Amino acid sequence: MNKEFSVDPDVATAAMRAQWDQAARGWRESGAVIRPWLQQATQAMLGMAGVKPGAHVLDVAAGAGDQTLDIAKRVGPDGYVLATDLSPEILQFAAQQAAAAGHRNVETRASDGQNLQVEDTRFDAVVCRLGLMFFGDPLQGLREMARVLKPGGGICTMVFGSPQANPCVTTLMSTALGHAGLPPRDPFQPGGLLSLGKLGLIDDLFKGAGFREIATTSVAAPFHLPTVKDYMKFIRTSAGPIVEILKSLDGVKAEAAWADMEQVLSRYETATGWEGPNQLLLTAARKS
Ligand SMILES: C[S@@+](CC[C@H](N)C(=O)[O-])C[C@H]1O[C@@H](n2cnc3c(N)ncnc32)[C@H](O)[C@@H]1O
């Protein structure tokens, strides 16, 4: 048991799986928002992990496979990509997308990142895009990623940065919790959206997992959307953690919560559209 929060890790992992099974279709259908939002940071992540032609790459928490397609393109026909995720539902979309794009060297495997069903020293590179912060035990996740890397192999993870630099996320969380009658949460609580955004924390976890040459780069990745309504549509269909908080409310109360979030976030409307601030951390390292 995690004493601090009294959560059984198996129960927490099962709840996380159910949450993403439910959000799977929404995340896939939001590809048109997610792809441009994360494209630049994704290319940086793949470069930092050393994803290159012919490489064998493990994609952890691959989701609907958006970055899997970028990896497959980079490694080319002589490379190989294994896309893994806790949620079998969302991973189906990764398999479909890879097949539709004609990538024959992509396989998928449902697997908890904290207990990868993968042999030791199998991969040249590991990436994990917006997944590690959801792990109840991210250190264990990083140890698993180190285990499956070849000596000298590269890793790069992408997580959300600090609460201050991610005001849209903090607004969504606090508004949802308030409407659900729940107390404010420590943003760094394990498994939360911003849990790895505490200064220095992710570097310490990488050190604990035995990596060397650890470097974290902060990247601005603002949303550029026509209106706040487009952002809210994305959140309503794909943001599992926010949807989960509002699950206990009846329809009218839930709608009031969504309307409140939209109203607060409309402060980021500009003359040329809606620009929501967002900061990501890319942490790159190498296995000894
Ligand atoms: C925000 S989505 C990111 C998906 C994809 N990497 C992307 O950027 O489009 C988070 C993903 O993390 C996965 N996830 C959460 N906890 C996990 C765990 N313990 N092991 C593996 N995947 C996990 C979820 O199932 C979900 O697909």
PDBQT file of the ligand as one rigid body, heavy atoms in Angstrom, charges set to zero:
ROOT
HETATM    1  C1  LIG A 301      -2.167  11.230 -22.344  1.00  0.00    +0.000 C 
HETATM    2  S1  LIG A 301      -2.187   9.615 -23.013  1.00  0.00    +0.000 S 
HETATM    3  C2  LIG A 301      -0.759   9.685 -24.051  1.00  0.00    +0.000 C 
HETATM    4  C3  LIG A 301      -0.817   8.689 -25.179  1.00  0.00    +0.000 C 
HETATM    5  C4  LIG A 301       0.267   8.865 -26.241  1.00  0.00    +0.000 C 
HETATM    6  N1  LIG A 301       1.586   8.610 -25.727  1.00  0.00    +0.000 N 
HETATM    7  C5  LIG A 301       0.203  10.241 -26.840  1.00  0.00    +0.000 C 
HETATM    8  O1  LIG A 301       1.016  11.109 -26.442  1.00  0.00    +0.000 OA
HETATM    9  O2  LIG A 301      -0.640  10.500 -27.709  1.00  0.00    +0.000 OA
HETATM   10  C6  LIG A 301      -1.600   8.690 -21.613  1.00  0.00    +0.000 C 
HETATM   11  C7  LIG A 301      -1.431   7.215 -21.875  1.00  0.00    +0.000 C 
HETATM   12  O3  LIG A 301      -0.733   6.638 -20.758  1.00  0.00    +0.000 OA
HETATM   13  C8  LIG A 301      -1.229   5.336 -20.582  1.00  0.00    +0.000 C 
HETATM   14  N2  LIG A 301      -0.848   4.847 -19.249  1.00  0.00    +0.000 N 
HETATM   15  C9  LIG A 301      -1.258   5.309 -18.043  1.00  0.00    +0.000 A 
HETATM   16  N3  LIG A 301      -0.690   4.584 -17.058  1.00  0.00    +0.000 NA
HETATM   17  C10 LIG A 301       0.087   3.647 -17.645  1.00  0.00    +0.000 A 
HETATM   18  C11 LIG A 301       0.924   2.603 -17.159  1.00  0.00    +0.000 A 
HETATM   19  N4  LIG A 301       1.057   2.362 -15.856  1.00  0.00    +0.000 N 
HETATM   20  N5  LIG A 301       1.566   1.822 -18.058  1.00  0.00    +0.000 NA
HETATM   21  C12 LIG A 301       1.433   2.042 -19.385  1.00  0.00    +0.000 A 
HETATM   22  N6  LIG A 301       0.650   3.002 -19.902  1.00  0.00    +0.000 NA
HETATM   23  C13 LIG A 301      -0.007   3.809 -19.049  1.00  0.00    +0.000 A 
HETATM   24  C14 LIG A 301      -2.715   5.491 -20.795  1.00  0.00    +0.000 C 
HETATM   25  O4  LIG A 301      -3.378   4.267 -21.020  1.00  0.00    +0.000 OA
HETATM   26  C15 LIG A 301      -2.752   6.441 -21.990  1.00  0.00    +0.000 C 
HETATM   27  O5  LIG A 301      -2.787   5.738 -23.193  1.00  0.00    +0.000 OA
ENDROOT
TORSDOF 0
